[in-house]
Amino acid sequence: MTNPVLSRARIKIGAGLLAVNALLYVVAEAITAAAWQSPAYSYSYNYISDLGVPDLDTFEGRVIDSPLHWVMNTGFVVHGVLFVLAILLLRDVFVGKATRRTIVVLAFVHGIGIALVGLFHGSQQAVEDGTSVLHGAGALLAIIGGNVAFITAGIALIGGRVNVAALVRSRVLGGTFVAFGVLGIAAFGYLLATAGSAYDGIPERIAVYTVMAAEIIAATALISRTGETRNGKEDHTSHRRNQRARP
């Protein structure tokens, strides 16, 4: 069955959501980290989710004091929601029901996971009340779901299974997504294997930031290169513009 003609507006809205989503996350993290004063928040030592802990706490040897915890927790939840919305808008960029379904499912896995991270915290109180399990599960789902989603998208691009002519067989872009996804999962594996070291924040951030970087790159590629669809028809906006340009 032939994919429907893609709406340029729909693609650009979805791509815009990806870009805004990544930027909002990084900004929320920076604002929350800047408000953490005693002791100063460390991007290399502290976990990202330490920023979302509402209690003045000592957990696994880390002193936690995040006065703007609600900013980071809002960032987690909003990122999950916007990621799902963006992928739903962009799902028809990909050819084949199996590919589209896989990417949408992975988007929900990532979105639900990162929302759980914002709703349930990694703290001593969470360990005592049993909700730390949900926090850990959320982190696992968010990191694996987001990185595997971009690996899947990258494989589709390399194989030409996309419905945007300018992106068909875009091996460099596809390879970049695959490389980022593999790097993110490898960093997460390293974090799990070495948890408790003085620099846990570094591999964790690599595992998370690969998703954010891929969002920005995907948004840039879609906004700048969206045009004729793979089936040879232009999207509705392009068609109307070309009609007006004819003598």
Backbone bond lengths (Angstrom), bond angles and torsions (degrees), N, CA, C in turn:
res aa  C-N    CA-C-N  psi(-1)  N-CA   C-N-CA  omega(-1)  CA-C   N-CA-C  phi
1 M - - - 1.468 - - 1.530 108.76 -
2 T 1.323 118.00 132.55 1.461 122.65 -177.47 1.517 110.56 -73.59
3 N 1.319 116.29 137.61 1.452 120.50 176.52 1.517 110.07 -64.62
4 P 1.338 117.79 148.07 1.461 119.80 177.17 1.510 110.30 -67.04
5 V 1.341 114.83 155.42 1.459 119.35 175.21 1.525 108.07 -63.00
6 L 1.287 115.73 130.46 1.450 120.05 -175.69 1.518 111.49 -79.76
7 S 1.309 115.89 141.17 1.453 121.62 174.97 1.522 108.85 -85.55
8 R 1.335 115.14 124.15 1.464 118.86 178.67 1.519 110.10 -60.29
9 A 1.325 117.65 -39.14 1.464 120.68 -179.69 1.523 110.70 -61.46
10 R 1.330 115.90 -42.81 1.464 119.73 -179.35 1.534 111.25 -63.64
11 I 1.333 116.26 -42.24 1.457 120.01 179.30 1.523 110.39 -64.26
12 K 1.315 116.60 -43.29 1.467 119.42 -177.29 1.527 111.56 -69.13
13 I 1.320 117.15 -34.30 1.462 119.29 176.37 1.527 109.80 -66.42
14 G 1.330 116.20 -45.56 1.459 119.75 178.39 1.510 111.90 -61.90
15 A 1.343 116.43 -43.52 1.464 120.42 178.80 1.525 110.65 -64.93
16 G 1.323 116.48 -41.21 1.460 119.94 178.03 1.514 112.25 -61.21
17 L 1.326 116.30 -39.00 1.464 120.20 177.56 1.525 110.97 -62.56
18 L 1.338 116.74 -39.95 1.467 119.65 178.42 1.531 110.73 -61.03
19 A 1.330 116.08 -46.17 1.464 119.86 -178.65 1.527 111.67 -64.59
20 V 1.324 116.00 -48.83 1.470 120.48 179.65 1.526 110.28 -61.26
21 N 1.325 116.08 -38.20 1.450 121.31 -178.38 1.524 111.82 -60.36
22 A 1.322 115.90 -48.60 1.467 120.01 179.66 1.524 111.23 -63.14
23 L 1.327 116.74 -43.45 1.460 120.43 -178.45 1.531 111.70 -66.03
24 L 1.333 116.83 -41.40 1.463 120.31 178.57 1.520 111.09 -60.66
25 Y 1.327 116.38 -40.61 1.458 120.48 -179.67 1.526 110.68 -62.38
26 V 1.326 116.51 -49.66 1.465 120.94 -177.93 1.526 110.88 -64.31
27 V 1.335 116.65 -39.51 1.467 120.34 179.22 1.524 110.69 -66.68
28 A 1.341 117.24 -43.53 1.468 120.72 178.34 1.521 110.40 -59.51
29 E 1.320 116.14 -41.02 1.467 120.51 178.68 1.528 111.25 -64.50
30 A 1.329 116.34 -45.04 1.467 120.47 -178.15 1.530 111.62 -64.62
31 I 1.333 116.79 -42.77 1.465 120.89 179.94 1.527 110.56 -63.66
32 T 1.320 116.10 -45.27 1.464 120.02 -178.33 1.521 110.79 -66.68
33 A 1.334 117.04 -40.92 1.464 120.76 179.79 1.529 111.05 -65.19
34 A 1.331 117.16 -36.60 1.469 120.94 -178.80 1.527 111.66 -66.83
35 A 1.330 116.56 -29.32 1.468 120.32 -178.86 1.530 111.87 -80.30
36 W 1.319 117.73 -13.07 1.466 123.36 -178.59 1.529 107.44 -81.90
37 Q 1.352 116.34 111.38 1.468 119.84 -170.53 1.523 114.99 -110.57
38 S 1.320 118.97 -27.26 1.466 118.92 -168.66 1.526 112.15 -135.27
39 P 1.347 119.01 100.74 1.467 126.18 -9.69 1.519 109.77 -76.55
40 A 1.330 116.83 174.25 1.462 120.09 -179.35 1.531 110.14 -60.95
41 Y 1.329 115.68 141.67 1.459 120.72 178.66 1.523 109.81 -69.09
42 S 1.326 116.98 137.32 1.456 122.10 -179.42 1.521 110.51 -113.76
43 Y 1.331 116.65 121.23 1.458 121.08 178.15 1.528 111.45 -67.67
44 S 1.292 118.24 -23.76 1.464 120.54 -179.74 1.520 112.54 -91.00
45 Y 1.334 118.00 -28.78 1.463 121.98 -175.53 1.523 112.26 -96.78
46 N 1.330 116.95 -47.03 1.465 120.79 -175.61 1.522 111.88 -80.87
47 Y 1.325 115.08 150.55 1.460 121.10 171.10 1.522 109.20 -76.25
48 I 1.318 116.13 155.53 1.467 119.85 176.22 1.518 109.94 -60.71
49 S 1.322 116.26 -42.91 1.460 120.14 -175.35 1.523 112.91 -69.07
50 D 1.355 118.64 -13.54 1.468 119.82 172.57 1.524 110.32 -58.02
51 L 1.333 115.73 -30.80 1.466 120.58 -179.41 1.525 112.18 -65.07
52 G 1.325 117.06 -22.15 1.459 120.29 -177.10 1.519 114.79 -95.55
53 V 1.321 118.38 -1.98 1.467 121.32 -178.39 1.528 109.60 -74.21
54 P 1.328 117.86 121.82 1.468 120.25 -175.48 1.525 114.35 -79.15
55 D 1.334 117.66 -11.96 1.463 120.58 -174.58 1.522 111.22 -101.13
56 L 1.330 115.70 148.61 1.449 120.54 166.58 1.520 105.46 -74.51
57 D 1.323 116.36 117.49 1.462 118.59 -163.71 1.530 110.08 -149.13
58 T 1.305 115.57 160.99 1.456 122.28 166.15 1.514 106.67 -122.59
59 F 1.318 115.83 119.44 1.458 119.90 -174.36 1.518 109.63 -135.18
60 E 1.323 115.68 123.11 1.462 122.52 -179.22 1.531 111.38 52.56
61 G 1.336 115.02 36.79 1.455 121.02 177.86 1.514 114.80 86.61
62 R 1.322 118.33 -6.77 1.464 121.57 -179.23 1.527 109.88 -97.58
63 V 1.339 116.42 128.81 1.462 120.66 173.38 1.521 107.60 -78.72
64 I 1.322 116.38 125.96 1.459 121.09 -175.83 1.522 109.81 -116.84
65 D 1.308 115.44 123.59 1.463 121.44 179.01 1.525 108.04 -150.95
66 S 1.329 116.64 92.76 1.464 121.84 -174.34 1.527 110.21 -118.11
67 P 1.329 117.58 90.76 1.473 120.08 -176.92 1.525 114.14 -62.86
68 L 1.328 117.72 -27.04 1.476 120.43 178.57 1.530 110.60 -105.84
69 H 1.331 116.12 38.94 1.471 120.92 -179.21 1.519 112.32 -55.26
70 W 1.330 116.85 -32.59 1.464 120.52 -177.33 1.532 111.52 -66.92
71 V 1.345 117.05 -28.10 1.463 119.77 177.97 1.533 109.96 -66.17
72 M 1.346 116.31 -46.32 1.455 119.59 -179.72 1.514 111.45 -67.02
73 N 1.326 117.63 -41.31 1.463 120.35 -179.75 1.524 111.28 -64.96
74 T 1.330 115.88 -37.23 1.470 119.40 174.67 1.521 109.80 -64.37
75 G 1.340 116.50 -40.81 1.460 120.35 177.79 1.510 112.52 -60.15
76 F 1.330 117.03 -41.11 1.464 120.72 178.12 1.533 110.76 -59.93
77 V 1.329 115.23 -51.74 1.472 120.09 -174.81 1.525 111.07 -66.90
78 V 1.324 116.82 -44.61 1.466 120.40 179.75 1.521 110.75 -61.95
79 H 1.318 116.86 -40.30 1.467 119.45 178.56 1.523 110.92 -59.92
80 G 1.321 116.65 -42.59 1.460 119.40 179.19 1.510 112.62 -62.02
81 V 1.326 116.29 -43.98 1.468 120.96 -178.58 1.530 110.98 -65.87
82 L 1.337 116.69 -48.01 1.468 120.24 -177.24 1.525 111.84 -66.93
83 F 1.329 117.33 -34.17 1.461 119.93 178.91 1.525 110.33 -62.87
84 V 1.317 116.32 -45.32 1.469 120.15 179.03 1.520 110.77 -63.15
85 L 1.338 117.28 -45.12 1.466 120.55 179.96 1.526 111.20 -61.26
86 A 1.332 116.40 -42.56 1.465 120.30 -179.17 1.524 111.07 -62.80
87 I 1.324 117.75 -45.06 1.464 120.48 -178.69 1.522 111.16 -67.88
88 L 1.311 117.87 -35.60 1.466 119.93 176.61 1.530 110.40 -62.63
89 L 1.315 117.03 -39.24 1.464 120.70 177.92 1.526 111.85 -69.00
90 L 1.331 116.70 -30.90 1.471 121.26 -173.93 1.520 113.65 -99.09
91 R 1.324 118.63 0.56 1.469 119.84 -171.59 1.526 112.87 -60.43
92 D 1.339 117.77 -31.78 1.467 119.64 -178.06 1.520 113.17 -78.69
93 V 1.345 116.73 0.00 1.462 119.49 170.51 1.532 109.62 -64.43
94 F 1.331 115.93 -27.30 1.462 120.80 -175.85 1.527 111.52 -96.48
95 V 1.322 115.93 143.76 1.466 122.76 179.80 1.518 108.59 -92.80
96 G 1.332 115.85 134.00 1.452 120.63 175.62 1.521 111.71 102.69
97 K 1.330 115.78 128.30 1.458 120.38 -178.83 1.519 111.72 -60.64
98 A 1.330 116.72 -39.26 1.466 120.12 -177.18 1.523 110.95 -63.02
99 T 1.338 117.18 -43.57 1.461 120.77 179.86 1.521 110.37 -65.85
100 R 1.325 116.27 -46.53 1.470 119.36 -179.88 1.526 110.94 -61.34
101 R 1.317 116.57 -44.98 1.470 120.50 -178.84 1.525 110.78 -63.43
102 T 1.324 116.37 -41.83 1.464 120.00 -179.21 1.523 111.36 -62.28
103 I 1.318 116.42 -45.59 1.462 120.06 -178.46 1.527 111.24 -66.65
104 V 1.323 117.50 -38.78 1.470 120.10 178.07 1.527 110.43 -65.36
105 V 1.327 117.25 -43.50 1.467 120.82 179.04 1.523 110.12 -61.23
106 L 1.329 116.53 -44.58 1.465 120.25 179.25 1.530 111.42 -64.59
107 A 1.324 116.84 -34.81 1.464 120.20 176.41 1.533 110.44 -62.46
108 F 1.322 116.28 -42.62 1.463 119.61 177.73 1.526 111.01 -66.22
109 V 1.329 117.18 -38.35 1.466 120.69 177.36 1.525 109.54 -59.58
110 H 1.347 115.99 -48.48 1.463 120.25 179.09 1.526 111.00 -62.98
111 G 1.334 116.36 -47.13 1.462 120.82 -176.90 1.517 112.69 -62.19
112 I 1.323 117.01 -46.16 1.468 120.80 179.10 1.521 109.99 -65.07
113 G 1.342 115.81 -41.42 1.454 119.25 -178.62 1.507 113.24 -61.62
114 I 1.326 116.89 -48.54 1.465 119.05 -176.67 1.533 111.10 -71.55
115 A 1.335 116.88 -27.88 1.466 119.51 173.93 1.534 110.34 -66.87
116 L 1.333 117.16 -38.97 1.467 120.60 177.04 1.525 111.07 -62.05
117 V 1.335 116.81 -37.26 1.460 120.95 178.31 1.530 110.01 -61.23
118 G 1.339 116.43 -37.48 1.453 120.18 179.54 1.521 113.99 -76.52
119 L 1.324 116.87 -24.89 1.465 120.96 -176.99 1.524 112.88 -92.31
120 F 1.322 116.56 -28.68 1.464 121.82 -178.95 1.527 108.40 -126.59
121 H 1.301 116.84 134.17 1.451 120.66 -165.95 1.532 113.42 -107.95
122 G 1.330 115.25 159.67 1.451 121.53 174.92 1.509 109.56 -94.72
123 S 1.314 116.73 89.76 1.466 121.40 -175.72 1.520 109.41 -146.92
124 Q 1.341 115.91 169.85 1.462 120.16 177.40 1.523 110.37 -64.00
125 Q 1.331 116.42 -39.05 1.457 120.22 177.84 1.522 110.95 -60.88
126 A 1.337 117.10 -39.64 1.460 121.15 179.11 1.517 111.50 -66.67
127 V 1.330 116.78 -35.73 1.470 120.18 176.23 1.525 109.61 -63.60
128 E 1.318 116.24 -43.23 1.457 121.07 -177.14 1.521 112.93 -68.86
129 D 1.345 116.94 -35.52 1.471 118.10 -179.49 1.531 113.07 -94.82
130 G 1.332 117.20 0.37 1.463 121.05 173.52 1.509 115.50 87.98
131 T 1.329 118.50 -2.72 1.469 120.16 -177.03 1.530 112.68 -82.65
132 S 1.340 117.32 -7.31 1.463 119.02 177.77 1.523 111.38 -63.93
133 V 1.339 116.42 -24.22 1.470 120.36 176.83 1.523 110.06 -63.42
134 L 1.337 115.95 -40.96 1.469 120.24 178.95 1.519 110.65 -68.10
135 H 1.319 116.05 -35.50 1.471 119.36 177.20 1.528 110.34 -64.24
136 G 1.311 116.85 -47.31 1.455 120.67 179.98 1.515 112.35 -63.78
137 A 1.335 115.68 -40.95 1.463 119.75 178.32 1.521 110.64 -64.37
138 G 1.326 116.12 -38.48 1.458 120.17 178.84 1.520 112.21 -63.35
139 A 1.336 115.93 -43.23 1.467 119.68 178.82 1.525 110.68 -62.48
140 L 1.320 116.82 -42.21 1.468 121.65 178.62 1.526 110.92 -61.17
141 L 1.335 116.53 -48.39 1.464 121.03 -179.03 1.527 111.13 -63.97
142 A 1.334 116.61 -41.79 1.462 120.03 -177.15 1.519 111.56 -64.83
143 I 1.326 116.84 -47.24 1.463 120.42 -175.73 1.524 111.15 -71.27
144 I 1.320 117.04 -46.74 1.465 119.90 -179.78 1.528 110.91 -67.92
145 G 1.339 116.84 -46.42 1.463 120.65 -178.02 1.515 112.59 -61.10
146 G 1.329 117.45 -45.75 1.460 120.79 -178.52 1.515 112.69 -66.60
147 N 1.325 116.81 -45.69 1.465 119.84 -178.45 1.526 112.21 -69.31
148 V 1.321 117.36 -39.65 1.471 119.50 179.50 1.526 110.57 -69.89
149 A 1.329 117.47 -31.48 1.467 120.56 176.08 1.519 110.34 -59.43
150 F 1.322 117.07 -43.50 1.462 119.54 -179.37 1.528 111.95 -76.25
151 I 1.321 117.97 -28.83 1.462 119.38 172.19 1.525 109.60 -63.00
152 T 1.322 116.52 -43.53 1.470 121.51 178.70 1.522 110.88 -62.49
153 A 1.330 116.32 -43.95 1.463 120.46 177.93 1.522 110.78 -62.80
154 G 1.331 116.67 -40.16 1.458 120.57 179.53 1.514 112.46 -63.91
155 I 1.320 117.05 -42.30 1.466 121.04 178.23 1.526 110.37 -63.20
156 A 1.334 116.53 -39.31 1.466 120.44 178.08 1.520 110.93 -63.69
157 L 1.323 116.96 -41.32 1.463 120.66 178.65 1.526 111.34 -64.51
158 I 1.321 116.76 -45.40 1.467 120.55 179.93 1.526 111.07 -61.37
159 G 1.323 116.10 -37.14 1.459 120.49 -179.43 1.513 114.48 -85.68
160 G 1.329 117.38 1.27 1.456 120.51 179.08 1.512 114.10 74.64
161 R 1.322 117.87 17.71 1.467 121.18 -178.07 1.531 110.75 -91.93
162 V 1.327 114.29 56.19 1.453 121.24 176.48 1.517 108.53 -132.35
163 N 1.329 115.75 157.44 1.456 121.02 -172.23 1.528 112.57 -104.82
164 V 1.328 115.91 17.20 1.465 121.37 176.80 1.521 107.29 -117.66
165 A 1.320 116.54 116.29 1.464 120.94 -171.02 1.527 112.59 -56.17
166 A 1.326 117.40 -39.76 1.465 120.86 -177.15 1.521 112.56 -67.78
167 L 1.343 116.83 -15.72 1.460 120.25 -178.62 1.529 112.74 -106.33
168 V 1.330 117.95 -4.03 1.459 120.54 -178.42 1.525 109.14 -62.57
169 R 1.320 115.18 132.20 1.467 123.10 -179.29 1.527 112.58 52.06
170 S 1.332 114.52 40.17 1.458 119.63 176.20 1.527 107.71 -82.63
171 R 1.319 114.72 83.87 1.464 120.10 -171.59 1.526 112.35 -67.57
172 V 1.323 117.05 -35.64 1.466 119.40 -179.64 1.527 110.00 -65.61
173 L 1.333 116.70 -48.25 1.454 120.70 179.31 1.527 110.43 -63.96
174 G 1.333 116.46 -45.85 1.462 119.88 179.36 1.515 111.79 -62.29
175 G 1.324 115.79 -43.13 1.459 119.81 178.36 1.514 112.12 -62.91
176 T 1.337 116.34 -36.12 1.466 120.58 177.96 1.519 110.76 -62.96
177 F 1.340 117.02 -44.57 1.464 120.47 178.76 1.526 111.37 -62.57
178 V 1.331 116.31 -44.05 1.461 119.95 179.11 1.525 110.39 -62.38
179 A 1.332 116.35 -44.80 1.471 120.51 -179.02 1.527 110.95 -62.56
180 F 1.329 116.79 -43.34 1.462 119.87 179.02 1.529 110.78 -63.03
181 G 1.324 115.98 -44.67 1.462 119.60 -179.03 1.515 112.23 -62.67
182 V 1.317 116.48 -44.52 1.469 120.81 178.75 1.531 110.33 -63.94
183 L 1.337 116.50 -42.59 1.461 120.64 178.16 1.525 110.99 -60.66
184 G 1.344 116.37 -43.44 1.454 120.56 -179.98 1.517 112.46 -61.85
185 I 1.321 116.55 -44.93 1.469 120.53 -179.78 1.528 110.56 -68.01
186 A 1.343 116.95 -39.30 1.470 120.49 178.12 1.526 110.86 -63.04
187 A 1.336 116.35 -42.06 1.463 120.43 179.06 1.525 110.79 -63.75
188 F 1.329 116.24 -38.69 1.463 120.08 178.56 1.527 110.48 -66.49
189 G 1.330 116.58 -40.59 1.452 120.30 176.56 1.525 111.43 -61.41
190 Y 1.341 115.57 -42.04 1.465 120.42 177.63 1.525 110.47 -62.37
191 L 1.341 116.86 -41.28 1.462 121.08 178.75 1.523 111.15 -60.36
192 L 1.325 116.54 -45.19 1.461 120.23 -179.63 1.527 110.97 -63.85
193 A 1.329 115.91 -36.50 1.461 120.34 -177.37 1.521 112.77 -75.20
194 T 1.333 117.23 -25.15 1.472 120.84 -174.68 1.519 112.30 -119.57
195 A 1.327 118.20 16.59 1.465 121.80 -176.55 1.521 111.12 -52.23
196 G 1.324 115.26 136.38 1.449 120.42 -178.86 1.511 113.31 103.13
197 S 1.323 116.93 -2.20 1.458 119.94 177.82 1.526 109.93 -78.38
198 A 1.318 116.04 171.68 1.468 120.81 -175.99 1.522 112.77 -74.54
199 Y 1.328 117.33 -11.99 1.471 119.79 -174.64 1.526 112.40 -126.69
200 D 1.329 116.31 38.70 1.469 120.68 -179.89 1.522 112.32 -60.36
201 G 1.326 117.23 -28.64 1.459 120.15 -177.62 1.513 113.28 -63.99
202 I 1.336 118.19 -25.24 1.464 120.49 -177.06 1.528 112.21 -72.36
203 P 1.350 119.60 -55.87 1.468 117.89 178.67 1.524 112.73 -64.19
204 E 1.343 117.02 -32.50 1.467 118.32 177.84 1.524 110.73 -63.40
205 R 1.320 115.71 -42.87 1.460 118.52 -179.45 1.521 111.73 -67.99
206 I 1.308 117.49 -36.82 1.465 119.10 175.78 1.527 109.43 -59.82
207 A 1.344 116.59 -43.84 1.461 121.28 -178.23 1.521 112.72 -63.31
208 V 1.324 116.04 -31.00 1.472 121.26 -178.71 1.528 111.29 -90.65
209 Y 1.316 117.02 -43.29 1.463 120.75 -174.89 1.532 112.66 -69.10
210 T 1.336 117.85 -21.89 1.464 118.28 175.25 1.525 110.67 -61.34
211 V 1.318 116.40 -36.17 1.473 120.38 177.71 1.522 109.84 -68.02
212 M 1.332 117.05 -44.78 1.464 120.58 -179.67 1.528 111.15 -62.71
213 A 1.340 116.38 -43.30 1.457 120.13 179.80 1.522 110.80 -64.08
214 A 1.334 116.70 -41.03 1.463 120.30 178.86 1.525 111.02 -64.70
215 E 1.323 117.73 -34.94 1.465 120.96 176.44 1.528 110.57 -60.92
216 I 1.330 116.40 -46.49 1.464 120.51 -178.98 1.529 110.48 -63.77
217 I 1.327 116.85 -44.92 1.465 120.75 -178.98 1.521 110.57 -64.79
218 A 1.328 117.54 -43.44 1.465 121.11 178.84 1.522 110.58 -61.69
219 A 1.322 116.65 -43.64 1.462 120.80 -179.75 1.522 110.87 -62.07
220 T 1.326 116.39 -44.79 1.459 120.61 -179.95 1.525 111.60 -62.06
221 A 1.334 116.17 -44.69 1.465 120.56 -179.46 1.524 111.35 -64.24
222 L 1.311 117.27 -42.85 1.464 120.65 -177.36 1.518 111.89 -69.31
223 I 1.324 116.82 -41.31 1.460 119.69 -178.11 1.528 111.13 -69.79
224 S 1.324 116.42 -37.47 1.467 119.60 -174.55 1.524 113.38 -86.48
225 R 1.339 117.83 -21.84 1.454 119.37 -171.23 1.524 114.54 -120.51
226 T 1.324 118.15 3.38 1.455 120.29 178.97 1.522 110.16 -69.19
227 G 1.309 115.76 130.18 1.460 119.76 179.86 1.502 110.39 -162.29
228 E 1.311 116.86 -114.78 1.451 121.39 -176.66 1.519 111.02 -72.86
229 T 1.311 116.79 136.19 1.454 120.18 -179.30 1.513 111.21 -81.37
230 R 1.311 116.04 165.03 1.449 121.13 -172.64 1.521 113.21 -62.64
231 N 1.327 117.39 -31.61 1.463 119.25 -176.71 1.529 112.72 -79.68
232 G 1.338 115.83 8.52 1.461 119.59 174.20 1.505 114.35 92.93
233 K 1.335 117.19 -6.56 1.450 120.70 179.21 1.515 109.04 -98.50
234 E 1.313 116.24 146.40 1.453 119.73 176.70 1.509 108.79 -85.95
235 D 1.331 115.89 158.22 1.454 117.97 174.83 1.522 108.80 -68.95
236 H 1.319 115.20 166.91 1.474 120.10 -171.70 1.522 112.07 -60.73
237 T 1.337 116.90 -39.89 1.462 119.43 -178.45 1.516 110.92 -64.23
238 S 1.338 117.03 -45.71 1.460 120.97 179.94 1.517 110.90 -63.46
239 H 1.327 116.02 -38.98 1.458 119.89 -177.83 1.524 110.83 -62.77
240 R 1.316 115.79 -44.13 1.479 119.47 -179.30 1.517 110.20 -65.43
241 R 1.336 117.59 -39.93 1.447 120.55 179.86 1.520 111.14 -63.35
242 N 1.322 116.25 -43.25 1.463 120.37 -179.01 1.529 111.64 -67.80
243 Q 1.327 116.81 -33.66 1.454 120.99 177.75 1.531 110.37 -63.38
244 R 1.347 115.11 -41.06 1.462 118.55 -179.66 1.522 111.62 -69.63
245 A 1.335 116.02 -27.75 1.461 119.78 -176.51 1.527 113.00 -79.25
246 R 1.345 116.55 -14.97 1.458 118.74 -177.74 1.524 110.54 -73.93
247 P 1.364 119.42 142.89 1.479 122.24 179.40 1.525 110.85 -70.51
